[in-house]
Amino acid sequence: MHSSLVLMLVFTLTFIVSVHSMSITESWVCKPCATQQECDEKPNNICVWGEARDACGRRICAKGPSERCGGSLNVLGVCGEGMMCKADEHCHGCSIQTMECSHN
């Protein structure tokens, strides 16, 4: 009896943690484009560092030198051309748009 209660408690806690993790992940996932035209719409802002595509294929402004990037499904952003997102979640390298370089 005691072991089945412990097993049920472990199962319930595992389920709750799984559901909570899924809801966090789903909040980061973008909504897929209904049409290719929707994915190809220009970003609202001027993109100093160039453009990139998000996880759903939409055009977004790229990140610049030393700006935050990466994360799950690149939720923090994508680096512009000439730069790469490293493990510290920052863009490293030099932008081919402005020739500005990261200093980290």
C-alpha positions in Angstrom: 0.0 0.0 0.0 2.7 2.5 1.0 4.8 1.8 -2.1 1.8 2.3 -4.4 1.1 5.7 -2.8 4.7 6.7 -3.3 4.6 5.6 -6.9 1.4 7.5 -7.5 2.9 10.7 -5.9 6.1 10.4 -8.1 3.9 9.9 -11.2 1.7 12.9 -10.3 4.7 15.2 -9.7 6.4 14.1 -12.9 3.2 14.8 -14.9 2.9 18.3 -13.3 6.5 19.2 -14.1 6.1 17.9 -17.7 2.9 19.9 -18.3 4.5 23.0 -16.9 7.6 22.6 -19.1 5.5 22.1 -22.2 3.6 25.3 -21.5 6.8 27.3 -21.1 8.2 25.8 -24.4 5.0 26.4 -26.3 5.0 30.1 -25.2 8.3 30.5 -27.1 7.2 28.7 -30.2 6.0 31.1 -32.9 2.8 30.8 -34.8 3.5 29.3 -38.3 2.8 31.6 -41.2 -0.5 31.1 -42.9 1.0 32.0 -46.3 4.5 32.5 -47.7 3.5 36.2 -48.2 3.0 36.5 -44.4 6.4 35.0 -43.8 8.0 37.5 -46.3 6.5 40.7 -44.8 9.2 43.2 -43.9 9.9 43.7 -40.2 8.4 46.9 -38.6 11.8 48.2 -37.5 14.9 49.3 -39.5 17.3 46.4 -39.4 20.7 47.9 -38.7 22.4 44.4 -38.5 20.5 43.0 -41.5 17.6 40.5 -41.5 17.2 36.9 -40.5 14.3 34.4 -40.2 12.8 33.2 -36.9 12.0 29.6 -36.1 8.7 29.9 -38.1 10.3 31.5 -41.2 9.2 35.1 -40.6 11.6 37.9 -41.5 13.0 39.5 -38.3 15.8 42.0 -37.6 19.1 40.3 -36.9 21.1 40.9 -33.7 24.3 42.9 -33.7 27.8 42.5 -32.1 27.6 41.6 -28.4 23.8 41.5 -28.4 21.9 38.5 -26.9 21.1 35.7 -29.2 20.2 32.0 -29.3 18.2 30.2 -26.7 15.5 27.6 -27.3 14.4 28.0 -30.9 16.5 31.2 -31.1 14.0 33.0 -28.9 16.7 35.6 -28.0 17.4 36.3 -31.7 19.7 35.4 -34.6 23.0 37.1 -35.3 23.5 39.1 -38.5 25.8 38.1 -41.3 29.5 37.9 -40.2 28.7 37.0 -36.6 27.8 33.8 -34.8 25.9 33.1 -31.6 28.2 31.4 -29.1 27.5 29.5 -25.9 27.4 32.7 -23.8 24.3 33.7 -25.9 25.9 36.7 -27.5 26.8 37.5 -31.1 30.6 37.4 -31.8 32.4 38.6 -34.8 32.0 41.6 -37.2 28.8 42.7 -38.9 29.1 42.8 -42.7 26.4 45.5 -42.6 28.3 48.1 -40.5 31.7 46.5 -40.0 31.2 46.9 -36.3 32.8 44.1 -34.2 32.0 42.5 -30.8 34.5 43.3 -28.0 33.9 40.2 -25.8 
